[in-house]
């Protein structure tokens, strides 16, 4: 097994060496290449570009450095300032030309037997043509070189210049073209990406210059190419930028002539913007015309290779791949740095296209590569930009088959951000699959070369170096143009890695899902070795490393490993198995790091049931369901909310925002989706694409960059027609004809008349809804936050509140009053006058008031709904009133009687990241508030985040409240757990999810890493109670009785980015939750976003005295989570103290989901009662819980008993009331009174 991990910091002269730049911002290594054997000594040489160097005082002239190969050895480092003609030389450009932005071997263009060089200077101004660009050919010779060569000295005998046309930027990419015309001389290709052929602005051109032994003049203008001395290859469409990358393609069609490849990274094949295309032009000895249009490639003269998805930028880098599959025909490699493999944004991909002599069609889509015609190589992490540079690596491992190298300039090896990595993929004649991930390189398939320091960007350029040290193995060169050698910022460095090979032996181990295992590995390997890394991460004795599976690996002092499954395989049922693996690196003392792998088999065991943790991947339709977004990067779930009952069927509905959707072809216009509630049940998943009007509908945004769905909410019943309405925030529009992002908000009226499958927001006409246009102040972005305000003015109609983020003036949030007098099709916020609503002014222009705005419930208990609005440092509560509001309300006037300000604790906490009504969490009859502070640092955990609950009261508030004063009696703080979790980024009332009669809270933590999944996100539910709260509550203390955690599924999902009560969407009498995960992938789409509905459950029930109550077992069982997925049932229960309990099978044997508890209180009993029950999983696992009952008293009728008395004829008799009542009874009271006397027939009774 060959080396699989090499850190460039380990290069020591024996395994490679570093070449360091001289001065700050020279950017040495921006381009690197083999130079062939330019000095004719039998060893391959190198060339390295430093396009911002200032030689001879010429600013940005650029320099290129040639380093000669030798078998005499290299030191660990070489400074290019030491090149003296014997070990290499410098080639200096002219002021402002930026020569060296591209460098390459030119082959032997003049036929003298020595390899030549070509150097691009795309900013040169030859012949007075601004930015025409020039390319310089330097001839090889065995007559020696001076320490420096000025490009201005090229005279035809030692080289020549090739001049572009004005504005072309020729020389942006240069390369040998092989011998494309079959005349026995190597040719050149020069990219001119800014050329505008055939009137197509910046379609790009590429120029082929034929080699010859007839000599060259000192200069050649590309305009003189006429088919006999070369030709131009013209791009197709405007802004394609063809020629941004160019290369020889080797002989890809096996006809004996070298071919070319040209990248056009901004081409839009198949309607996919900037997916990129690459064009192969076949060589021939039949001659070329003076020009060739790429649009004319038809399969016989060449073909196009099309990228896949929008923004992939396929063709960023192109190169021959040598013969990587060993079939005797050259292959190609194409980099697509913007591709998003495996849902990792801009991880990048590279595509290998196999050569064949069976012919090519006119076009080839890289999506069709299947292992037989080529394959895809996928980058690892988001933002790595793998494929930014690609090249043949020669045969670095000496197996006789060519290898590849791929640069990933933004990779973060060894926790060094953007240090960059380069990946070598070994060729093989054993075949390739349709694709593989770079993370799977384990030594036998290839290896990774890691950059050193953060920001170096190693892998910006990569190339084969030929065999520079003469040991028979091809070597590599890797550019890191932002490296800082000798503390010279961005002087740049380039690294030469010598070819090598070394064996190790793989290992295996077995354990069960809950048991750690010790593994001895070095005994199998054939040297005295030291373990240095696991999966490419440096490992220290005693420190655990987390694998991609979430399992932990710890290196022990004796060289053994301890593998801990870390609860990552708990979903395995009894009898099931799973596999895991990791690679470990060993050092042989010479700096070479070799690797082997350990394969593990993990056996399932029965897991305990949980009431404190729920994983979203366990939602199955009975306990909740997932709602999947539609298209790539729609970001559905960016905002989620209960929608009230918009269709009037008596069941709550949902609304989900997808602000990045493209409705009706409008880029980022945004969409919002309404999902109707139902008591008929839901499947485990619902695709938003299936909404058809009967189960919900889509609401389409209008214009480009509107981002409708940025915020969504129920609007209450704003028009007083008895149906709940919706409000949708749209932060991007430019209402009233101003290009200022004033923003708009759209109100959609509820109705029981039905909805179509789609509703376009531009169809709102006043009868079905209306638009609320933002003001004309620049960058107001009204609609960033929208919410029902409740009934803030006490007129019986629900009102709205609209926040405006990024305000540069004092205006900040807007309250719009509801009315049954009708609304026009549009309403402008600047028309608010106090009678139809009012503006809330912020007295601090920099506070960004309105980022979050919400109904606050009735926090002061006066019968009017209140509102809460945030800034970056304060939160403001404005009390509702029926005394009227002016056209504007200044927050500086808050004095305790009309509202109050809530002050944050620490600068930078960003309290108010999210604000919401909390319902009545402490059961005192007053609504409470919750305020998120996502940047707070509780318990010393930086940016773990906190959330603050402020209790409502009718005892009054002071003009200000400091969050630091919350002490448990007036509110409390809820502390996040881990650094950079950002808990409190989204907060909301959760309704009463556990059915105990108290409102609960939900807190979103979208950067949490549950189950080892980075940024999968978690959401925490805190249960309400009337038993009191302490001054602080740590989310880590939630245990099922006081709350629970709901964990996201996959890394990067960001679940919890938006959280809300869902109302009771399934009509079972328990409030439900909805959780947005904006970056979740589903149905093969990358990051369309998902939203998860979690059904409420029963922990308590209420009934009236003398009245039985039915309790569905299913509603109880929803509380319990079994990671194994076993079917749960209630196995046993105890009898309550003050009643009787039966469990009714309900007619379906062996189906615990519809079992029914029937609790009957004892006659005339009222008060509390409870029973215990045990839930089992069928495999021996069980958990015992208590179910609470509340029997409410009722007033029983007294029992009156007839009485009799005797008196004489015509004689009145007095009867004491106490005598009459003495034999009457009432189970509720012994205090009786006579309320009336009637019915005497032979006298009167009074």
Secondary structure, DSSP 8 states (H G I E B T S, - for coil): --B-EEEGGG--SSSEEEEE--STT--TTSEEEEEESTTSSSS-EEEEEETT--GGG-TT--EEEEE---SS---SEEEGGG--SSSEEEEE--TT--TTSEEEEEESTTSSSS-EEEEEETT--GGG-TT--EEEEE---SS---SEEEGGG--SSSEEEEE--TT--EEEEEEEEESTTSSSS-EEEEEETT--GGG-TT--EEEEE---SS---SEEEGGG--SSSEEEEE--STT--TTSEEEEEESTTSSSS-EEEEEETT--GGG-TT--EEEEE---SS---SEEEGGG--SSSEEEEE--STT--EEEEEEEEESTTSSSS-EEEEEETT--GGG-TT--EEEEE---SS---SEEEGGG--SSSEEEEE--STT--EEEEEEEEESTTSSSS-EEEEEETT--GGG-TT--EEEEE---SS---SEEEGGG--SSSEEEEE--STT--TTSEEEEEESTT-SSS-EEEEEETT--GGG-TT--EEEEE---------EEEEEETT--EEE--GGGSSS--EEEEETTEE--TT-EEE-TTS-EEEE-TTS-EEEE-TTTTTT--TT-EEEEEEEEEEE-SSS-EEEEEEEEEEE------BSSEEEGGG--SSSEEEEE--STT--TTSEEEEEE-TTSSSS-EEEEEETT--GGG-TT--EEEEE---SS---SEEEGGG--SSSEEEEE--STT--EEEEEEEEESTTSSSS-EEEEEETT--GGG-SS---EEEEE---SS---SEEEGGG--SSSEEEEE--SSTT--EEEEEEEEESTTSSSS-EEEEEETT-SSSEEEEEE---SS---SEEEGGG--SSSEEEEE-S-TTS-TTSSEEEEE-TTSSSS-EEEEE-SSEEEEE---SS---SEEEGGG--SSSEEEEE-SSTT--EEEEEEEEE-TTSSSS-EEEEEETT--GGG-TT--EEEEE---SS---SEEEGGG--SSSEEEEE--STT--TTSEEEEEE-TTSSSS-EEEEEETT--GGG-TT--EEEEE---SS---SEEEGGG--SSSEEEEE--STT--EEEEEEEEESTTSSSS-EEEEEETT--BTTBTT--EEEEE----SEEEEETT--EEEEHHHHHTT-B-TT----EEEEE---TTEEEEEE-TT-TT-GGG-EEEEEE-TT--EEEEEEEEEE-SSS-EEEEEEEEEEE------B---------TT------HHHHHTT-B-TT-S----------SSS---
